[in-house]
Amino acid sequence: MILIKEIRFHGRGGQGAVTAADILAVASFKDGKFCQAFPVFGTERRGAPVAAFVRISDSFIRIRSQIYSPDYVVVQDSSLIDVIDVADGLVPGGIILINTEKNAEEFNIKKNVEIYTMNATKIAIDNLGVPIVNTTMLGGFAAITNLVTLKSLKDAIIKRFPNKLAMKNVKAIEIAYNTVVDNL
């Protein structure tokens, strides 16, 4: 049986959800896995809700449809929870990672899922100088799921961004990863 892990990212236009999905796919490829990454757009404008998807498997992936029942959901902007059912289709026992200052218990998501929170905005501002949390969220995601290694994630970042920006993102990923590991 082929085991495929599916991830859905929720963000707003301009927050880098599509880039995060691409980087996660590259990192999983660097770990020797098969992967797919693709976005879904509604109205293509800054600030509009955006979703991006990733599939990761140890075997060739033949399915080519949108992801309807993800194992993991990454929410880059917690205000989307009031607009979108981010847990829609999430498998029982699935995991949601939310960028927020709040604790997981403060979210009223009534499904059999695990909720993790992290203040990726603060980490991003402190390390990147801007509140773009896509790469920072990937550090937390890697710590929670062990779906990709921290090394492959850093390598994917270095490949994606220019040198100075890459190093800032690598630092943000490391801080996010360690912050989540310390709280698990």
Steps between C-alpha positions, in 0.01 A plus 500: 500500500631842404495747786454860388501792742301801387544856624281806443629853559262791567624855465420829341632621167850635553577291810687231310276194543582385147871553562476305826340207317774508235777511761344211694483293182865575416604409857313169481665429163839568660404240764452246220121512486254550216298821515256737334428866578225710346286806583130580470404861445166672526526870438866564437569807708708589800321413823248260346489147645738261325550125538799294396549126519780248535506122469796302634555127460771236510364371167404652168183712528245427230210709631468846344192648664454776752547393862167448674604309814834635619699346783639842595383860471727803538322831567725799438240759605271414791238755381417250224347270761204742522458492120589144397446161662871420510426156645268408210581146388789461745541132583410392855810542712641749249711796603442874462787746551382860547707819497369686803584636843210299644510156658351205313219470756369843399394376156152358466571232241259218577665209327715212613828674415812621675559875499843659540572871508811708461569871473665484159431870444726598789776263386474634144509866605792440737706313239380612157380849584161433337189309611520241220469169684506235228851369564473541876185286500693229316745479790213437740338256259821296471532482879142382550477250217856374433380476139811678377838547661617837622811459282299449180278796588803724547650371173174578316500854644861557396415383148190725481623836634803725447782448751426765766123443490554122506709524818234713673233245403718210616540670838122556526435136413747380762345720769148385409609136494671523839213699653251230402730212603545663841120518541412147384 
